[in-house]
Amino acid sequence: MYKMENDNISAPPSQLETIKTNSNYLRGTITESLNNPLTGALYEQDQVLIKFHGTYQQQDRDLDDERKRQKLEPLYSFLIRVRVPAGITTPAQWLALDGLADKYADKTLKLTTRQAFQFHGVLKRKLKTTIQEINKTLLDTIAACGDVNRNVMSSANPYESPVHSEVAKDARRISAHLTPQTAAYHEIWLDGKLVEGGEKEEEPLYGKTYLPRKFKTAIAIPPRNDTDVLSNDLGFIAIVENGQLSGYNVTVGGGMAYTFGINTTYPRVADVMGYIPKEKIVDTSEAVLVFQRDHGNRSDRKNARLKYTLDRLGHDFFHAELKRTHNILLEAAKPYEFTSMGDQFGWSQSRDGLWHCTIFVEGGKLADRNGYPAKTAIREVAKIHTGSFILTGNQNLVIAQVPKELKPKIVNILKKHNVADNNLSQLRKNSIACAALPLCGLAFAEAERYLPSLVDKLDKVLEANNLQNEPITIRMTGCPNGCGRPFLAEIGLVGRAPGKYNLYLGASFVGERLNKLYKEMLSEEGIIAALTPILEDFSTNRDLNERFGNFVIRRGYVKAVEEGKKFHE
């Protein structure tokens, strides 16, 4: 029985806990699964374990009916997630990943909301080769998924200032420290060959059962909250004093997922727990992870995230455990202010004279389609670029560290391919969509493929009300698991069924307040009908500089959600 002091949980561990325990540090029978020629799928238990190696088994749901008629199994394939701490890659890495997308995946690159790459549509027989090729770029997929610390996010451009550079280094330090140490990854995917630095056959932080659930970490630098830091299990808000990074406010307990119909699940904004000097960021990261490892719910995965652990055990117990296990004493939090959570598009210059260009990537999907050869454009840039590429937490891309003599050439490439057009509406620039259908098995409805056309229609409503230049955040997901962080959008749309969405309103523009359910099961017509009078009211009756999310609360369309546990009230 699973029972720990102060936890008030007495229940057997879930089946997934047993799978992890018996996996021999994530080996399971993955090798045997890969070598089974009779199916494109893995054995059931290996579908759990493979997530820790950075991949998910999926199937093309668009083809399910046809394949059933042909008496074929579903068209199974794999999503591969490439871990990119702080989102920073080189032109050589970009070119290599671009090539892998064409050779082994569906010819697209997905830029995720966690500053990572995703390949979609990789067949089982190509899975090992693809992961080997990724590792040759000095990137990897280990811990990109699974019950471990995921890709560590950092404010987008480390070259913007010395503080940004220091924060990005801290993100990489946390990532390295919290990476699983099992040699299984190298044995299975790299034929036992160790990459530089090697691996240990033990798990000093994770043990045999790893964490109860996934664990997400991010760092933000005010005034921009471009990592949605409060949506993470663990967050750090940089405190800058006299132009120098002094330390971080520590935030704990964020998370976006909930389950329809189960009100004991809910999205939650993290609590600001206190302040630490910058030297303690890695130790604090470990301490919070250990707290969740030791006290998280291992019986019910729907209540296993750190947000539920914190709500169940309370702040006092949390602080006491950090002191007991790691001698971490959080000081009083220091003041800060966020003013946005979006990206700043176009060209900017840093103090070292280098230029940086942030490009909008709709839905994070880089592809050549609809007369918009974005993937080709960035490939051509990568061939001449001498700096770096940075993935943002909003699914966009920064071409960073461009010297002035190279800037005109890059401008011409982007112009030639119709990329970096900044005449986009503010609604579109502040949009996020998860991948959803056809490959995600959790999705109830479209997101990435559908949101662009919905924004086209909503833009007409905004233009009719002179709001086309008003920044409003809109996010769409195919289910309530929250990969696109929909519950922190001023307009959140969450799939309930094919073509039907729940509409949520009232989040803050800066990511500090959840939105709330306004109407359920809306079609496209219903979404536009619901939003049009509210936008008309906003245009006519808003206060000076009032944001849309604040307006809908002031006018009584929805009530403000003060804490996650009250999300359903």
N, C-alpha and C positions, 0 to 999 in steps of 0.2 A: 504494500500500500504506500502511496505517496503522501507523506506527512512531514511537515517541517514546523518547527517552533514559530509561533506568531502568525503562521500562514492561514490557519483555519481551513486547510484543505486536507481531506482524507479520502483519497480515491485512487484507483489503480492508474498507472501511467497510460497514456494513449498508445495506440498501436504504432504510431510513428516513433515514439520514444523507444519502443522495443526494437524496431527496425534499426534505429541508430545504435543502440546498445550492442546489437548482434552483428553490426556491419564490419567489425574489424577496422575501425577508424576510416569509415566511408568507402571501403573496398566493395563489400557486398559481393554480388555476382555480376558486376558491371562488365567485366571482360567477357564472361560467358554470354551475356546478353548481346553484346556487340557482335559476337561471332556466330550468333544464331541466324542462319540464312532463311529461315522459314517465315519470318515476320519482319516488318519494318519497325516494330515496337520493341521496347525493353521489357524484361520481367517486371511485375508490379512493384516489388520492393525496390528495384533499381531505379524506377521512375522517381522515387523519393530521394534516393541517395545522389542521383546524378545532378540534382539541383545544387548541391554543395560544390560540384565541379564546374558550375556556371552554365548549365543548360537545362531546358525544359522540353519534355516530349509534348508535341502538339499534333493536331491533325487539321487538314484543310476541310472545314465544315461546309464550304461552298460545294464540295464534291461528294459529300456523304451520301446523298440520295442516289446519285448516279452509280456510285461504287457499290451500293447495296443491290441495285438492280442487276449489276454485273457479277454479284456474289463475290465481291472483293472486299478485303478488309479496308478500313479507312486509310486514306493516304497520310500515313504518319510521317512527321518530320520533326526537326528539332530547332528550337530557338537557342542561340548561343549568345551569351552576354559577356562582353569584354570589359574587364575591370580597368578603370582609368582614374586613379586617385587624383582629385582636383580637376579632372577633365582635360589634362594636358597631354598632347601627342606631338610627335615630330612629323614633318612632311614625308619622310621615308615610311613611318608607321602608317600614315594616312594612305599612301599609295599601295602599301601592302594589303591593308584591310579593304580598300576599294577593289583591288583585284580579287581577293577572296570572295567578296560579295558576288562578283560576276561569275566566278568559277564554281563555287559550291553552294551558294545561297540563291535568293530570288532576285539578285541584281540590284538590291537596294541596301542602303545603310540607314538604320534607325538610330537617331540620337535620343537617348532616354532622358527622363526627368531627373535622373541621378548622375548626369554627366558621364554616361557610359555608352558604348556601342552595342547594338543588337543585330545579329544576323537572323533572318527568318528563312524557313524552308530548307534547312540542311538535312539531307537524307542520312539514315543511320550508317550506311556504308561509307559516307564521306565525313562522318562526325569526327573520328579520331584524326584524320588527316588535317581537317580544318583547324582543330585545336592545336595540333602540332605547328601548323603554319602561323597561327596567332602567337604562340610562344616564341617563335623565331624573331618576331618583331620586338621582343623584350616586354611585351604586354602578356597578360594571362587572363584566365577565366575563373580561377579558383576563388571561392567565396563571393562570386558575383551574385549568387542566389543561395538559398538554404538558410538553416537556423544558425547563422553566424553574423558577424558584422559585415555589412554590405559595402559597396563602393563609397568611400568617404568624399563628401562634397565640400567645395570651397568656393567662395565668391569668384566670379568668372575669370577675371583677368589678373594674373599674378604680376604682370608687368606694369600695371597701372600706377603702382607706388611701392616703395620699400615695405610698407605694412602689408600690402596685398601679397607680395612675394613671401614674406615671413609666414603669413597665414597659410599659403599653399604648401609650404614646407611642413608646417604642422599637420596639415591634412595627410600628407604622405607618411609622416612619422606615425600617426595614429593607424593608418592603414597597414603599414608594415608590422606594427606591434600586435595588432588584433587579427592578423591573418592566421588561419589554421596551419598547424605544423605537420600534419600527417603527410607521409611520403606517398600515400595512395595516388594522389594526382599525378605525380611523375611516373609512378609505376604503370598506371593505366594508359595515360595519354602520351607519355614521352619515352616509353619503353625502359623505364628505370633510370633514365639519364637525368642527373640533377642539373638544374640551372645554377647560375652563379649564386653562391651563398649557401647552397644545399638546403636540406630539410631534415628535421628531427623526427624520429619515430615515437613521438609522444605528443600529448596535447596539454601543455602546462596550464593553459587558460580554459580550454573547453572541456577536457575530459572526454569520456566515451560518448556522452549524450549531447555534447555541444550545448546550444541554447534552447530554451523552450520554444522559441519562435524567432523570426528574423529580427535583426537589430540594425537600425539605420542611424548614421552619424553625419552631421553637417556643420559647417562653420559659415557665419555671415559677418560682413563688415558694414555696420551702419554708415550711411543712411539707407543703403540698398539691402533688401532681404531677398536677393536673387536665388538663394538656395532654399527658400521656405523653411528656414531653420526650425521653426516651432512645430513643423509637421513630423519631426524626427524623434526617435526614441531618445537620442542624446544630441544636444546641440551646444555650440559655443558661439557667443556673440562677442566679437572683438571689441575691446575697449582701448581707444586711442587717446593718449594724453600727451599734450605738447608735441604732437606729430609722431609719437612713438607708441608701439604696441606694448601696453603694460600688462595686459592679461585678458581674461575672458569671463563674461557671465555664463554660467552653466545652466542649460535648460534640459529638462528631463520629462519624458512621458508623452511626447507627441505621437500621433499615428492617425492615418486617414481611414482605415478599413472598418467596415461594419457589415453585418449580415442582415438582409431584409427579413423582417418578422421576428428578430431576436433582439429585444430591447436592452438586454444585458451587454450588447455590443454597441459601440459608438465611436465616431471619430473624436479626436481630442487634440487640443492645442497644448503644447508643452508648458510646464511651469518653470518660471525663472527661479532657480533654487539658490543662487548665490554667485560669488565671484572667486576666481582663483588667479594667482600670478601666472604669467605665461609659461613658466618653467614646469608647471604641474599639469599641463594639458594631457600628456600621455598617461601619467599615473591616474589622473581623474577618469580618463576614458576607461582604463582597465577596471577601476573601482566600480564604476557604474555597470559595466558589463558583468562583473562578478556578482554584483547585487542581483541582477536579473537572472544570471545563471543559477544562483542558489535559491532564489525565492519566487521565480516565475512559475506560473501554473503549467505543470506538465501533464495534467489530466485532460484539459479541455483546450484545444488549440484556438478555439474562437475567443478565449479569454486569456491567452498566453502572452500577449505583448506587454512590454514594460508599462504602458499606460494603465493597464488593469492591475498590475502588481503594485504600482504606486498608489492607486486609488484604494486598493484593498489594505495595504499596510501603513500608509500615511507618510507624511513628510518627516515626522520625528524619527520614525524607525529607519527611514532612508538615510538621514543624516548620521544617525548612530552607527549604522552599518558601514558607511564610508569611513568613519573614524576608526571603527574596530578593525576592519580588514586592511585599510591602506593608510590610516592616520591622515585622512583628508578632512580638513575643516574648512567649510565654505564660509567666506566672508560675506558681508552684506552686499547684495547686487549693486552695481554702479549704474548710473543713469545712461540711457541711450535713446535714440529715436530712429525708427524706420520711416521712410517716406515713399517707398515703392518696393515691389517685388519683381518687377519686370526687367528686361534688358534695355540697354541704351544702344540703339541701332545706328549704323553708319560709321564714319571714320572719326577717330580721336587720336590725339598725340600725347604721349607720356613725356615726363621730364627729361628722359634720356634721348629724346628726339625721334624715337621710333613711332610708327603709326600702327593702329589697330582698327580692324573693321569688323563690326558685328553684323551678321547676316541672319535674316529671318528664315527659318526652315519650318514650313507649315506641317504641324503634327510631328515634327522631328524626322520626317521621312525624306531622305535624300535619294532622289530617283530622277531618271530622265523620262518625263511624261508630260502630256498635254502642252507641248511646245515650250516646256520649261526644263531645259537640260541642266538641272542644278548639280547633279552628281558629276557630269562631265566637266562642268565649270570648275568645281573645287579640285578635281583631278588635275586640270590644266594649271590651276594656281599652285598645287602641291609640287608640280614638276619644276617650278622656278623659285618657290618660296624658300627663304633661308631662316625663317623664324619658327613659329609653332602654330598649331591649331588648338583651340580650347572649346570644349563642349560646355554649354551653359546648362543650368538647372531648369531652364525654360525651353529646352529642346532646340536651341539655336546654336550658332557657330561663330566663334571669333577667329579671324585670321590675324594673328598677333605677331608683333616684333617685325614689322615691315620697314626696311630702310627707305628713306625718301626717294632714292634713285629707282627703287623697285616698285614704288606705289603706282606710278602711271601704268605700268604693264598689268598689274593686278586689276586696277580699275577698268582697263580695256577688256580684260578677260571676262570680268563680271558683267560689263555692259553688253559685250558680244552675246553672252548667253542669257541675257535678261534676268540676271541675278542681282540681288542687293537693290531692288526697286523699293525705295522708301516712301512711295506714294500709296502705301497700304493703309487701310483704316486702323485706327487705334484698337478697335475691338479685335481685329485679326492679329495685330502685333501682340496682344495680350491674351492669346488663346493657347490652350494646351489640349491635346487629345492622346489618349492611350491607343495602343495598337488594336485591341478588341478583335472583332471578326475580320477575316474568317479563321484565323489560326488559334486565337486564345480560347481555351476550353471553358473559361469562366464567364465569357461575355454573353450577355443577354441581347445586346443590340450593337449597332455600329458606333464607332467613334472617329477614329482617324480618317476613314474613307468618307464620312458623312459631314463632319463639322464644317469643312470649308464651304460646302454649298449652303448650309444653314447660315453661316456668317454672311454670305452673299445677300441673303434675304433680310437678315437683321440689319445689315449696313444700310439698306434702303429705308428702313424705319428710322434709323439714327440720322440719316441725311435729311429726311423729311422733318426732323425735329432739331436740326442744327446741332447734332451731337456727334458728327462724324469724327471730330477731333478730340472727343472726350475719352480718356483712357478708362476702360471698363474691363475687368478681367472676366473671361469666360473659359470654362473648362468642361470637357465632356469625357465620360468614361463609359465603357460597355457594361460595367457592373459596379457594385459598391465597394470593391476591394481597394479603390482609391489610388491606383497607380499614377493617375494624372492629377492627384491632389484636388479633386473637384470640390471638396467641402471647405476649401479656403478661397474659392472663387466668388466674386460678387454675383455672377450667374453660373450656377453649377447644374449640369445636366448629367443624370446617371441612368443608364439603361435598365429597364425593367422587363422588356419583351421586345421582339423585333419591331422597330419603328416607334417604340413607346419609351418615354423618359420621365423620370421624376425631376421636377424643377425646384432648385434650392436658391434662395436669395439671402442677402444680408451679411456676407462675410466682409471683413475690412479690406481695404485696398492694399494694405501692407502685410497681410498674413498673420494678424494677431487675434482674429475672431472667426469662429466657424459660421457658416451660413445655416439656414434652416429650411425645412421642407415647406414649399409654398403650394404646389399642386402636383398631383400624381398622374402617371400613365397618360402623358400628353403625346399626341402625334405632332408632326411638324406644324400643322395648322394650329393645333392647340398651343404650342410653344409661342408662336408668333402672336396669337390672339391674347395670350396671357401677358406677354411682355410689352406689347404695343401701348396700351393705356398707361402702364407704369412709366415707360420711357417718355411718353407725352407729358405726364405729370412731372417727371424729373426735369424735363426741359423748361417747364413753365414755373415750377414752384421750388426749385432747389435753392438752398442758401449759397452765398458766395463761397466758391471753392469746395462745396460739399461733394463728397464722393457718393457714387451710386449706392454702394453697400450701406453707407450710413443713412442715406436718404430713405431707403425702403423701410428701415427700422423707425426712423423719426415719423414717417407717414403712416406707420401701423400695418404695412403689408405683412411683415413677419416680426416676431419678437427677437431680440438679441439673445444669442446663445452664450451664456456667461461661463459655462464649463461643459465638458464633454458629457458628463452624466445627465445633463439636462437637455441633450440634443433632441430627444424624442418627446419632450413635454410640450 
